[in-house]
Structures are given as C-alpha cells and as structure tokens.
Amino acid sequence: MVTRYAAGTLQPRALAAMPGDSQVSLVPSSVREALLDPHWRRAMEEEYAALLANQTWDLVPRPPGSNIVTGKWI
C-alpha cells in the first residue's frame, strides 16, 4: 500500500464536497469553528450517531479516588 505521504500527495486544506453540496468547507481550527459550519456539524453528528449505533463504549461508575482521562475531539 502506498500512503499519500509516500506518494507525495498532501492532504488538502478543504474537504471534498459531499453529493448535493455546492460549496467546499475549509478545515476548521477549533471545535467551536466546526460547530458553526453546517457541513462539519452534520459530519460530527453522523460520526457520533455511528458510535452510538455500534455500541462503541459503555458508561460505568467511576471508582472512588480514580484519575479520569477525558475524551477530546481531534
């Protein structure tokens, strides 16, 4: 397999338009910026729905005195 990096192809600053979309969205620099863009917001909502549908995680009680690592959107 040849990666885009090995092939010399860099990731574009803009996302490819989705079918039916007339414009291309730039890659946001923050979650707040992404939430303001309807294309990015829809993509995040679809990703979250897929995680829930696939039962990716289970919520469990936090053990007393434990250090919890938070999750972040990247």
C-alpha positions as CSV (number, residue, x, y, z in Angstrom):
1,M,0.0,0.0,0.0
2,V,1.3,3.5,-0.9
3,T,0.3,6.3,1.5
4,R,-0.5,9.8,0.3
5,Y,2.6,11.0,2.1
6,A,4.8,8.4,0.4
7,A,3.3,9.3,-3.0
8,G,3.9,13.0,-2.4
9,T,0.3,13.9,-2.2
10,L,-0.5,16.2,0.8
11,Q,-3.9,16.4,2.4
12,P,-5.9,19.3,1.0
13,R,-6.9,22.2,3.3
14,A,-10.5,21.8,2.1
15,L,-12.8,18.8,2.3
16,A,-14.3,17.4,-0.9
17,A,-17.9,18.4,-1.4
18,M,-20.5,15.9,-0.4
19,P,-23.0,14.9,-3.1
20,G,-25.5,17.6,-3.5
21,D,-23.3,20.2,-1.8
22,S,-22.4,23.3,-3.8
23,Q,-19.5,24.5,-1.7
24,V,-16.4,23.2,-0.1
25,S,-15.7,23.7,3.7
26,L,-12.3,24.6,4.9
27,V,-10.8,22.5,7.7
28,P,-11.7,24.3,11.0
29,S,-9.1,25.3,13.5
30,S,-11.3,24.5,16.5
31,V,-14.4,22.6,17.6
32,R,-16.2,25.9,18.0
33,E,-15.5,26.8,14.4
34,A,-16.5,23.4,13.2
35,L,-19.9,23.7,15.1
36,L,-20.6,26.9,13.2
37,D,-20.2,25.2,9.8
38,P,-23.3,23.1,8.8
39,H,-21.2,20.6,6.8
40,W,-18.8,19.9,9.7
41,R,-21.7,19.8,12.3
42,R,-23.5,17.3,10.1
43,A,-20.3,15.2,9.8
44,M,-19.8,15.3,13.6
45,E,-23.4,14.3,14.3
46,E,-23.2,11.4,11.8
47,E,-20.0,10.2,13.5
48,Y,-21.5,10.4,17.0
49,A,-24.6,8.5,15.8
50,A,-22.4,5.8,14.3
51,L,-20.5,5.4,17.6
52,L,-23.8,5.1,19.5
53,A,-25.2,2.6,16.9
54,N,-22.1,0.4,17.1
55,Q,-22.2,0.5,20.9
56,T,-18.5,1.7,20.9
57,W,-18.4,2.2,24.6
58,D,-20.2,1.5,27.9
59,L,-20.7,4.0,30.7
60,V,-19.6,2.6,34.0
61,P,-19.4,4.1,37.5
62,R,-16.1,5.9,38.3
63,P,-14.2,4.0,41.0
64,P,-13.6,6.2,44.1
65,G,-10.3,8.1,44.0
66,S,-9.5,7.3,40.4
67,N,-8.0,9.7,37.9
68,I,-10.2,10.0,34.8
69,V,-8.7,10.8,31.4
70,T,-11.1,13.0,29.4
71,G,-12.0,12.4,25.8
72,K,-11.3,15.1,23.2
73,W,-12.5,15.8,19.6
74,I,-9.4,15.8,17.5
